[in-house]
Amino acid sequence: MNMPQNYGVLLLEDERPAREHLAAAIDMHPQLTLVDAVATCKEAIAALGEHQPHILVSDLGLPDGHGVEVITEAKALYPNIEILVVTMYADEPHVVQALEAGASGYLLKRQAFETLADAILTVMRGESAISPEVARFLLKRFNPNQTQEIINPLTSREDEVLKWIAKGYSYDEIADILDMSVNTVRTHIRNVYKKLEVSSRTEAVFEATNLGILNLKD
């Protein structure tokens, strides 16, 4: 079944400046439609009853409850709805609760302010959008004693490109830093995706970290 070309987004964010910034990022993208922007759990649940958004973008710490309550309600109403958490919390209880409730992505606000539209589209493609800090935490949680020999399938140049990608740099910026053309950067990234068997930046960073060939502290 073909996915729609335009996705309805319900935004739940209690802080007005952040809500306006994120709403503007959604409104500006040609493939996204902001169906509503609300500030409380109560408003979000009412909006879910009125609209049928493709994706809920939700904060967690809210004045009248926890975002997980809204995520759970959204999944009960619309089992196929996607959920992208955008929050300042990167601790274990918040991350695990959100993912167990049905979140497909988990971004810290400082990253979301720059990449929200791309993250929404990533989630709508069936991929996961996860901040590197959260990905690192999840790896430590589920693979605390990982000691197997590290086998790196990437060339040294592909390693370099991936490290800059993980830090959030654009293709143009990486081309300038490494003194190569943007097309060459794209070629390296395609090779990274193929070798790691992934299809997005987030998946590449996650998989490389999982394999132990990318250290996000470097």
Residue, then its C-alpha position, 0 to 999 in steps of 0.5 A: m500500500n502506498m504511503p500518503q504524500n502528506y502526513g498529519v502531525l499532532l504536536l504536544e509540547d507545554e512550553r510555548p516558545a518550544r511549541e511555536h518553534l516545533a510547529a513552525a518546523i512542521d508547517m514549513h515542510p511540504q510533506l507535513t500538515l500540523v493538525d493541532a498543537v496543544a499544551t496538555c495531556k487533556e488537550a492532546i487526548a481531545a485532539l486525538g478524538e477530533h483528528q486522526p493524525h499519522i504521527l504524534v510528536s509528544d513531550l513527556g513532562l507535562p503540567d497535567g500528567h505524563g506524555v506516556e499516558v497520551i502515547t498509550e491513548a493514541k495507540a489504543l485509538y489508532p494502532n498504526i499511529e507513529i509516535l515521536v518523543v521530543t523531550m529533555y529527558a534522556d534517563e532510563p525510566h523515561v526512555v524505557q517507558a516511552l519505548e514500551a508504550g509504543a514510541s518509534g523515535y526518541l529525540l532530545k529537544r536540542q536535536a529536534f529543533e534542527t531536525l524535527a521534519d526529517a525525524i518525522l519522515t524517518v519514522m513515517r518510513g518505518e525507521s527509528a529516529i533516536s538521538p545518539e545519546v539515547a542510542r548509546f544508553l540503550l546499547k549499554r542497557f541491553n548489551p552491558n557485557q559486550t566483549q566480542e571481537i570488533i570487526n570493522p567492515l568500513t574503510s578508514r575514509e568511511d569511518e571518518v565520514l560516519k563519525w562526522i555524520a554521527k556528530g550531526y554535520s551535513y554532507d556539505e560541511i563534511a565535504d569541506i572538513l574532509d576536502m572532498s566533493v559532496n558526491t564523494v561524501r554521498t558515495h561513502i555514505r551509500n557504502v556505509y549503509k550497504k555494509l552495515e545493512v541500514s537505510s538511514r543516518t540514525e540506523a547507521v550510527f546505532e548499528a556502528t555503535n552496537l558493533g563497537i566501530l563507532n565511539l560517540k565520545d570521540 
